[in-house]
Structure formats: structure tokens, C-alpha cells
Amino acid sequence: MSSWPNKWEELPIGGVVDKPGNSLEVKTGSWRALKPVIDLDKCIKCLLCWVYCPDNAIIRRDDDYVEVDYEYCKGCGICAHECPTKAIDMVEEGGE
């Protein structure tokens, strides 16, 4: 019989981790329904999207513009919400 609890109430405090330090192995971008698309013409290089991204999926380039690492972006939309110039649009996955 498995030692795992059958009910969510019985899960150990702190959650369940498959394997510590596996974030580079787990490509979370496949969970996404919407994806951020950046219009560099509107971007003022404020880097707020980069600061607020919870998944480190916004990559800061050498010229201080940003791009999205779609392998890890979950499509949460925080980057678009924080962008003061609305340079980031959340679009349906597969469209642009």
C-alpha cells in the first residue's frame, strides 16, 4: 500500500516536491493557455516585467530590452499587468 495520503487534507505541511531542484528539468510552458507577446516599439526598458515575473521567464538582454523564455512562461499575465506602456499583450497560445 502506498504511503501517500488519499485526501488533500492529509498532505504533509509544506507541500509535496517531486525532486528538489528540478526547476530546470520541468518545462512549465506547456501549461500555458495565453502567452505574452512584447512590442519592442512600445517598450521603455523599465524592466518591471522582468522584476515581477514569478518564473524568471522574462530574459533581460544586453540592450535592456526583454524577451520571453516560452519553455518556462506559464502565461500568468503578471508581466502584461505591470507594464506601464502596455507593450505586452497576452494572446491565445498558437496565435500572434
N, CA, C and O atoms as CSV, one atom per row, in Angstrom:
chain,resi,resn,atom,element,x,y,z
A,1,MET,N,N,0.839,-1.179,0.000
A,1,MET,CA,C,0.000,0.000,0.000
A,1,MET,C,C,0.887,1.248,0.000
A,1,MET,O,O,1.910,1.293,0.684
A,2,SER,N,N,0.494,2.234,-0.756
A,2,SER,CA,C,1.246,3.477,-0.866
A,2,SER,C,C,1.225,4.254,0.442
A,2,SER,O,O,0.246,4.226,1.189
A,3,SER,N,N,2.334,4.952,0.702
A,3,SER,CA,C,2.396,5.782,1.904
A,3,SER,C,C,1.829,7.178,1.660
A,3,SER,O,O,1.769,7.986,2.587
A,4,TRP,N,N,1.411,7.476,0.427
A,4,TRP,CA,C,0.850,8.785,0.110
A,4,TRP,C,C,-0.571,8.905,0.644
A,4,TRP,O,O,-1.343,7.947,0.598
A,5,PRO,N,N,-0.910,10.082,1.147
A,5,PRO,CA,C,-2.272,10.290,1.654
A,5,PRO,C,C,-3.299,10.247,0.526
A,5,PRO,O,O,-2.990,10.561,-0.624
A,6,ASN,N,N,-4.506,9.860,0.867
A,6,ASN,CA,C,-5.576,9.767,-0.123
A,6,ASN,C,C,-6.372,11.056,-0.244
A,6,ASN,O,O,-7.072,11.249,-1.238
A,7,LYS,N,N,-6.287,11.923,0.720
A,7,LYS,CA,C,-7.051,13.166,0.709
A,7,LYS,C,C,-6.099,14.350,0.782
A,7,LYS,O,O,-5.031,14.263,1.387
A,8,TRP,N,N,-6.489,15.447,0.168
A,8,TRP,CA,C,-5.633,16.617,0.196
A,8,TRP,C,C,-5.412,17.110,1.614
A,8,TRP,O,O,-4.370,17.701,1.897
A,9,GLU,N,N,-6.363,16.884,2.516
A,9,GLU,CA,C,-6.208,17.337,3.895
A,9,GLU,C,C,-5.080,16.587,4.617
A,9,GLU,O,O,-4.559,17.061,5.626
A,10,GLU,N,N,-4.715,15.427,4.096
A,10,GLU,CA,C,-3.694,14.604,4.733
A,10,GLU,C,C,-2.289,14.843,4.172
A,10,GLU,O,O,-1.333,14.195,4.599
A,11,LEU,N,N,-2.162,15.765,3.221
A,11,LEU,CA,C,-0.845,16.043,2.660
A,11,LEU,C,C,0.047,16.674,3.721
A,11,LEU,O,O,-0.444,17.405,4.581
A,12,PRO,N,N,1.335,16.406,3.676
A,12,PRO,CA,C,2.242,16.998,4.661
A,12,PRO,C,C,2.291,18.524,4.507
A,12,PRO,O,O,2.199,19.046,3.396
A,13,ILE,N,N,2.436,19.221,5.620
A,13,ILE,CA,C,2.543,20.680,5.593
A,13,ILE,C,C,3.774,21.056,4.795
A,13,ILE,O,O,4.834,20.454,4.961
A,14,GLY,N,N,3.638,22.049,3.930
A,14,GLY,CA,C,4.744,22.490,3.100
A,14,GLY,C,C,4.668,21.974,1.684
A,14,GLY,O,O,5.480,22.356,0.841
A,15,GLY,N,N,3.710,21.114,1.408
A,15,GLY,CA,C,3.530,20.633,0.050
A,15,GLY,C,C,4.333,19.385,-0.252
A,15,GLY,O,O,5.008,18.821,0.610
A,16,VAL,N,N,4.238,18.977,-1.495
A,16,VAL,CA,C,4.913,17.776,-1.948
A,16,VAL,C,C,5.845,18.173,-3.085
A,16,VAL,O,O,5.417,18.824,-4.038
A,17,VAL,N,N,7.089,17.797,-2.995
A,17,VAL,CA,C,8.072,18.110,-4.024
A,17,VAL,C,C,8.526,16.809,-4.662
A,17,VAL,O,O,8.968,15.888,-3.974
A,18,ASP,N,N,8.412,16.740,-5.984
A,18,ASP,CA,C,8.824,15.547,-6.714
A,18,ASP,C,C,10.300,15.271,-6.469
A,18,ASP,O,O,10.683,14.174,-6.063
A,19,LYS,N,N,11.112,16.276,-6.721
A,19,LYS,CA,C,12.549,16.156,-6.533
A,19,LYS,C,C,13.091,17.571,-6.348
A,19,LYS,O,O,12.918,18.404,-7.238
A,20,PRO,N,N,13.735,17.867,-5.234
A,20,PRO,CA,C,14.254,19.218,-5.023
A,20,PRO,C,C,15.196,19.632,-6.146
A,20,PRO,O,O,15.990,18.828,-6.634
A,21,GLY,N,N,15.097,20.897,-6.549
A,21,GLY,CA,C,15.997,21.430,-7.564
A,21,GLY,C,C,15.709,20.978,-8.974
A,21,GLY,O,O,16.623,20.936,-9.798
A,22,ASN,N,N,14.463,20.636,-9.286
A,22,ASN,CA,C,14.151,20.133,-10.627
A,22,ASN,C,C,13.589,21.202,-11.556
A,22,ASN,O,O,13.057,20.870,-12.615
A,23,SER,N,N,13.692,22.468,-11.187
A,23,SER,CA,C,13.054,23.514,-11.992
A,23,SER,C,C,13.613,23.621,-13.407
A,23,SER,O,O,12.889,24.029,-14.316
A,24,LEU,N,N,14.865,23.271,-13.618
A,24,LEU,CA,C,15.417,23.312,-14.973
A,24,LEU,C,C,14.927,22.145,-15.823
A,24,LEU,O,O,14.914,22.228,-17.051
A,25,GLU,N,N,14.528,21.066,-15.172
A,25,GLU,CA,C,14.048,19.885,-15.889
A,25,GLU,C,C,12.579,20.003,-16.291
A,25,GLU,O,O,12.167,19.456,-17.314
A,26,VAL,N,N,11.800,20.707,-15.496
A,26,VAL,CA,C,10.356,20.780,-15.723
A,26,VAL,C,C,10.046,22.013,-16.577
A,26,VAL,O,O,10.114,23.144,-16.097
A,27,LYS,N,N,9.715,21.786,-17.815
A,27,LYS,CA,C,9.387,22.872,-18.747
A,27,LYS,C,C,7.919,23.242,-18.557
A,27,LYS,O,O,7.036,22.601,-19.129
A,28,THR,N,N,7.660,24.260,-17.767
A,28,THR,CA,C,6.298,24.615,-17.356
A,28,THR,C,C,5.521,25.386,-18.417
A,28,THR,O,O,4.334,25.655,-18.229
A,29,GLY,N,N,6.156,25.744,-19.517
A,29,GLY,CA,C,5.474,26.489,-20.558
A,29,GLY,C,C,4.331,25.742,-21.209
A,29,GLY,O,O,3.451,26.359,-21.809
A,30,SER,N,N,4.329,24.434,-21.102
A,30,SER,CA,C,3.251,23.647,-21.718
A,30,SER,C,C,1.932,23.799,-20.974
A,30,SER,O,O,0.900,23.342,-21.465
A,31,TRP,N,N,1.937,24.428,-19.806
A,31,TRP,CA,C,0.719,24.647,-19.025
A,31,TRP,C,C,-0.064,25.849,-19.535
A,31,TRP,O,O,-1.215,26.044,-19.144
A,32,ARG,N,N,0.528,26.639,-20.381
A,32,ARG,CA,C,0.038,27.958,-20.758
A,32,ARG,C,C,-1.130,27.899,-21.744
A,32,ARG,O,O,-1.132,27.093,-22.674
A,33,ALA,N,N,-2.120,28.763,-21.526
A,33,ALA,CA,C,-3.207,28.954,-22.487
A,33,ALA,C,C,-3.037,30.293,-23.204
A,33,ALA,O,O,-3.411,30.435,-24.368
A,34,LEU,N,N,-2.472,31.272,-22.500
A,34,LEU,CA,C,-2.157,32.586,-23.071
A,34,LEU,C,C,-0.658,32.807,-22.964
A,34,LEU,O,O,-0.010,32.309,-22.044
A,35,LYS,N,N,-0.116,33.555,-23.909
A,35,LYS,CA,C,1.315,33.848,-23.844
A,35,LYS,C,C,1.551,35.342,-24.030
A,35,LYS,O,O,0.802,36.006,-24.746
A,36,PRO,N,N,2.591,35.871,-23.388
A,36,PRO,CA,C,2.913,37.284,-23.553
A,36,PRO,C,C,3.669,37.516,-24.860
A,36,PRO,O,O,4.592,36.777,-25.202
A,37,VAL,N,N,3.263,38.547,-25.571
A,37,VAL,CA,C,3.958,38.971,-26.782
A,37,VAL,C,C,4.367,40.423,-26.568
A,37,VAL,O,O,3.531,41.272,-26.260
A,38,ILE,N,N,5.649,40.701,-26.731
A,38,ILE,CA,C,6.201,42.020,-26.424
A,38,ILE,C,C,6.353,42.846,-27.686
A,38,ILE,O,O,6.933,42.389,-28.671
A,39,ASP,N,N,5.830,44.067,-27.654
A,39,ASP,CA,C,6.005,45.037,-28.740
A,39,ASP,C,C,7.174,45.938,-28.348
A,39,ASP,O,O,7.003,46.868,-27.560
A,40,LEU,N,N,8.356,45.668,-28.892
A,40,LEU,CA,C,9.548,46.424,-28.520
A,40,LEU,C,C,9.460,47.898,-28.889
A,40,LEU,O,O,10.187,48.714,-28.321
A,41,ASP,N,N,8.581,48.263,-29.832
A,41,ASP,CA,C,8.403,49.671,-30.175
A,41,ASP,C,C,7.751,50.452,-29.035
A,41,ASP,O,O,7.963,51.659,-28.911
A,42,LYS,N,N,6.966,49.776,-28.208
A,42,LYS,CA,C,6.327,50.419,-27.058
A,42,LYS,C,C,7.147,50.290,-25.776
A,42,LYS,O,O,6.904,51.007,-24.805
A,43,CYS,N,N,8.098,49.395,-25.774
A,43,CYS,CA,C,8.890,49.105,-24.575
A,43,CYS,C,C,9.807,50.273,-24.230
A,43,CYS,O,O,10.501,50.800,-25.099
A,44,ILE,N,N,9.808,50.675,-22.960
A,44,ILE,CA,C,10.678,51.769,-22.500
A,44,ILE,C,C,11.829,51.239,-21.637
A,44,ILE,O,O,12.527,52.020,-20.990
A,45,LYS,N,N,12.026,49.941,-21.625
A,45,LYS,CA,C,13.112,49.287,-20.900
A,45,LYS,C,C,13.045,49.535,-19.390
A,45,LYS,O,O,14.084,49.643,-18.739
A,46,CYS,N,N,11.863,49.624,-18.842
A,46,CYS,CA,C,11.721,49.844,-17.402
A,46,CYS,C,C,12.032,48.580,-16.603
A,46,CYS,O,O,12.367,48.647,-15.420
A,47,LEU,N,N,11.918,47.434,-17.262
A,47,LEU,CA,C,12.222,46.122,-16.695
A,47,LEU,C,C,11.263,45.678,-15.589
A,47,LEU,O,O,11.578,44.755,-14.838
A,48,LEU,N,N,10.106,46.317,-15.480
A,48,LEU,CA,C,9.143,45.882,-14.476
A,48,LEU,C,C,8.654,44.457,-14.755
A,48,LEU,O,O,8.404,43.692,-13.823
A,49,CYS,N,N,8.520,44.108,-16.014
A,49,CYS,CA,C,8.111,42.735,-16.359
A,49,CYS,C,C,9.141,41.733,-15.857
A,49,CYS,O,O,8.786,40.677,-15.332
A,50,TRP,N,N,10.391,42.060,-16.016
A,50,TRP,CA,C,11.498,41.217,-15.585
A,50,TRP,C,C,11.521,41.083,-14.057
A,50,TRP,O,O,11.744,39.995,-13.527
A,51,VAL,N,N,11.289,42.188,-13.366
A,51,VAL,CA,C,11.296,42.192,-11.906
A,51,VAL,C,C,10.151,41.356,-11.340
A,51,VAL,O,O,10.342,40.594,-10.392
A,52,TYR,N,N,8.958,41.500,-11.924
A,52,TYR,CA,C,7.767,40.870,-11.361
A,52,TYR,C,C,7.505,39.445,-11.826
A,52,TYR,O,O,6.667,38.763,-11.236
A,53,CYS,N,N,8.185,38.973,-12.854
A,53,CYS,CA,C,7.925,37.618,-13.355
A,53,CYS,C,C,8.243,36.588,-12.281
A,53,CYS,O,O,9.387,36.491,-11.839
A,54,PRO,N,N,7.239,35.812,-11.853
A,54,PRO,CA,C,7.477,34.844,-10.775
A,54,PRO,C,C,8.257,33.611,-11.218
A,54,PRO,O,O,8.707,32.838,-10.373
A,55,ASP,N,N,8.424,33.414,-12.501
A,55,ASP,CA,C,9.068,32.201,-13.007
A,55,ASP,C,C,10.404,32.450,-13.680
A,55,ASP,O,O,10.984,31.535,-14.265
A,56,ASN,N,N,10.897,33.673,-13.607
A,56,ASN,CA,C,12.158,34.014,-14.274
A,56,ASN,C,C,12.087,33.721,-15.771
A,56,ASN,O,O,13.088,33.343,-16.380
A,57,ALA,N,N,10.917,33.892,-16.356
A,57,ALA,CA,C,10.723,33.594,-17.773
A,57,ALA,C,C,10.949,34.826,-18.652
A,57,ALA,O,O,10.989,34.713,-19.877
A,58,ILE,N,N,11.094,35.987,-18.042
A,58,ILE,CA,C,11.445,37.191,-18.795
A,58,ILE,C,C,12.962,37.306,-18.758
A,58,ILE,O,O,13.566,37.349,-17.686
A,59,ILE,N,N,13.561,37.355,-19.921
A,59,ILE,CA,C,15.013,37.402,-20.032
A,59,ILE,C,C,15.441,38.814,-20.395
A,59,ILE,O,O,14.953,39.394,-21.365
A,60,ARG,N,N,16.341,39.349,-19.619
A,60,ARG,CA,C,16.892,40.691,-19.881
A,60,ARG,C,C,18.067,40.552,-20.845
A,60,ARG,O,O,19.040,39.850,-20.571
A,61,ARG,N,N,17.949,41.235,-21.971
A,61,ARG,CA,C,19.009,41.194,-22.962
A,61,ARG,C,C,20.087,42.226,-22.624
A,61,ARG,O,O,19.890,43.061,-21.742
A,62,ASP,N,N,21.208,42.171,-23.312
A,62,ASP,CA,C,22.303,43.117,-23.072
A,62,ASP,C,C,21.906,44.561,-23.356
A,62,ASP,O,O,22.458,45.486,-22.760
A,63,ASP,N,N,20.938,44.761,-24.274
A,63,ASP,CA,C,20.496,46.118,-24.611
A,63,ASP,C,C,19.342,46.587,-23.705
A,63,ASP,O,O,18.737,47.627,-23.965
A,64,ASP,N,N,19.043,45.834,-22.656
A,64,ASP,CA,C,17.987,46.105,-21.680
A,64,ASP,C,C,16.574,45.924,-22.221
A,64,ASP,O,O,15.610,46.189,-21.503
A,65,TYR,N,N,16.426,45.489,-23.444
A,65,TYR,CA,C,15.119,45.011,-23.875
A,65,TYR,C,C,14.940,43.613,-23.291
A,65,TYR,O,O,15.887,43.014,-22.782
A,66,VAL,N,N,13.732,43.113,-23.369
A,66,VAL,CA,C,13.455,41.796,-22.796
A,66,VAL,C,C,12.872,40.868,-23.849
A,66,VAL,O,O,12.370,41.306,-24.885
A,67,GLU,N,N,12.951,39.581,-23.561
A,67,GLU,CA,C,12.285,38.577,-24.374
A,67,GLU,C,C,11.731,37.523,-23.425
A,67,GLU,O,O,12.078,37.498,-22.244
A,68,VAL,N,N,10.876,36.661,-23.940
A,68,VAL,CA,C,10.210,35.669,-23.108
A,68,VAL,C,C,10.804,34.293,-23.368
A,68,VAL,O,O,10.972,33.882,-24.517
A,69,ASP,N,N,11.116,33.592,-22.294
A,69,ASP,CA,C,11.534,32.195,-22.403
A,69,ASP,C,C,10.261,31.360,-22.313
A,69,ASP,O,O,9.776,31.060,-21.222
A,70,TYR,N,N,9.731,30.992,-23.466
A,70,TYR,CA,C,8.446,30.303,-23.534
A,70,TYR,C,C,8.499,28.879,-22.983
A,70,TYR,O,O,7.448,28.282,-22.747
A,71,GLU,N,N,9.680,28.323,-22.774
A,71,GLU,CA,C,9.762,26.992,-22.155
A,71,GLU,C,C,9.323,27.037,-20.696
A,71,GLU,O,O,8.854,26.034,-20.158
A,72,TYR,N,N,9.472,28.200,-20.049
A,72,TYR,CA,C,9.154,28.325,-18.631
A,72,TYR,C,C,7.980,29.248,-18.340
A,72,TYR,O,O,7.422,29.189,-17.244
A,73,CYS,N,N,7.592,30.087,-19.270
A,73,CYS,CA,C,6.477,31.016,-19.056
A,73,CYS,C,C,5.174,30.241,-18.932
A,73,CYS,O,O,4.830,29.443,-19.803
A,74,LYS,N,N,4.450,30.483,-17.839
A,74,LYS,CA,C,3.173,29.803,-17.600
A,74,LYS,C,C,1.984,30.621,-18.088
A,74,LYS,O,O,0.844,30.160,-18.028
A,75,GLY,N,N,2.248,31.838,-18.572
A,75,GLY,CA,C,1.163,32.664,-19.095
A,75,GLY,C,C,0.319,33.318,-18.026
A,75,GLY,O,O,-0.872,33.546,-18.236
A,76,CYS,N,N,0.909,33.626,-16.880
A,76,CYS,CA,C,0.141,34.200,-15.769
A,76,CYS,C,C,-0.331,35.621,-16.052
A,76,CYS,O,O,-1.342,36.055,-15.500
A,77,GLY,N,N,0.388,36.355,-16.909
A,77,GLY,CA,C,-0.020,37.704,-17.273
A,77,GLY,C,C,0.467,38.801,-16.345
A,77,GLY,O,O,0.122,39.966,-16.540
A,78,ILE,N,N,1.254,38.460,-15.346
A,78,ILE,CA,C,1.765,39.485,-14.431
A,78,ILE,C,C,2.618,40.489,-15.184
A,78,ILE,O,O,2.542,41.686,-14.907
A,79,CYS,N,N,3.419,40.038,-16.116
A,79,CYS,CA,C,4.275,40.943,-16.889
A,79,CYS,C,C,3.433,41.980,-17.635
A,79,CYS,O,O,3.764,43.166,-17.635
A,80,ALA,N,N,2.362,41.541,-18.259
A,80,ALA,CA,C,1.481,42.450,-19.000
A,80,ALA,C,C,0.775,43.413,-18.051
A,80,ALA,O,O,0.601,44.587,-18.378
A,81,HIS,N,N,0.376,42.938,-16.906
A,81,HIS,CA,C,-0.310,43.776,-15.921
A,81,HIS,C,C,0.611,44.877,-15.396
A,81,HIS,O,O,0.166,46.003,-15.175
A,82,GLU,N,N,1.881,44.563,-15.197
A,82,GLU,CA,C,2.828,45.523,-14.623
A,82,GLU,C,C,3.418,46.487,-15.651
A,82,GLU,O,O,4.002,47.501,-15.270
A,83,CYS,N,N,3.280,46.196,-16.931
A,83,CYS,CA,C,3.891,47.030,-17.973
A,83,CYS,C,C,3.182,48.384,-18.068
A,83,CYS,O,O,1.999,48.427,-18.409
A,84,PRO,N,N,3.876,49.488,-17.776
A,84,PRO,CA,C,3.228,50.797,-17.768
A,84,PRO,C,C,2.842,51.312,-19.159
A,84,PRO,O,O,1.967,52.170,-19.274
A,85,THR,N,N,3.480,50.800,-20.211
A,85,THR,CA,C,3.178,51.279,-21.561
A,85,THR,C,C,2.317,50.299,-22.346
A,85,THR,O,O,2.046,50.512,-23.528
A,86,LYS,N,N,1.886,49.226,-21.689
A,86,LYS,CA,C,1.067,48.180,-22.337
A,86,LYS,C,C,1.776,47.611,-23.572
A,86,LYS,O,O,1.156,47.368,-24.608
A,87,ALA,N,N,3.103,47.405,-23.432
A,87,ALA,CA,C,3.902,46.839,-24.521
A,87,ALA,C,C,3.772,45.325,-24.592
A,87,ALA,O,O,4.263,44.701,-25.534
A,88,ILE,N,N,3.114,44.731,-23.601
A,88,ILE,CA,C,2.968,43.271,-23.562
A,88,ILE,C,C,1.491,42.922,-23.669
A,88,ILE,O,O,0.679,43.345,-22.846
A,89,ASP,N,N,1.158,42.149,-24.686
A,89,ASP,CA,C,-0.209,41.653,-24.873
A,89,ASP,C,C,-0.228,40.166,-24.565
A,89,ASP,O,O,0.686,39.430,-24.937
A,90,MET,N,N,-1.269,39.738,-23.889
A,90,MET,CA,C,-1.472,38.311,-23.653
A,90,MET,C,C,-2.355,37.803,-24.794
A,90,MET,O,O,-3.498,38.233,-24.955
A,91,VAL,N,N,-1.803,36.884,-25.577
A,91,VAL,CA,C,-2.525,36.348,-26.721
A,91,VAL,C,C,-2.728,34.853,-26.554
A,91,VAL,O,O,-1.978,34.184,-25.844
A,92,GLU,N,N,-3.735,34.349,-27.209
A,92,GLU,CA,C,-4.023,32.920,-27.152
A,92,GLU,C,C,-2.830,32.129,-27.679
A,92,GLU,O,O,-2.239,32.478,-28.701
A,93,GLU,N,N,-2.490,31.073,-26.975
A,93,GLU,CA,C,-1.382,30.229,-27.395
A,93,GLU,C,C,-1.626,29.746,-28.824
A,93,GLU,O,O,-2.720,29.293,-29.160
A,94,GLY,N,N,-0.602,29.850,-29.652
A,94,GLY,CA,C,-0.730,29.459,-31.038
A,94,GLY,C,C,-1.068,30.632,-31.951
A,94,GLY,O,O,-0.999,30.494,-33.172
A,95,GLY,N,N,-1.431,31.777,-31.392
A,95,GLY,CA,C,-1.750,32.963,-32.194
A,95,GLY,C,C,-0.781,34.091,-31.900
A,95,GLY,O,O,-0.066,34.070,-30.898
A,96,GLU,N,N,-0.766,35.064,-32.777
A,96,GLU,CA,C,0.055,36.253,-32.549
A,96,GLU,C,C,-0.483,37.425,-33.294
A,96,GLU,O,O,0.083,38.516,-33.220
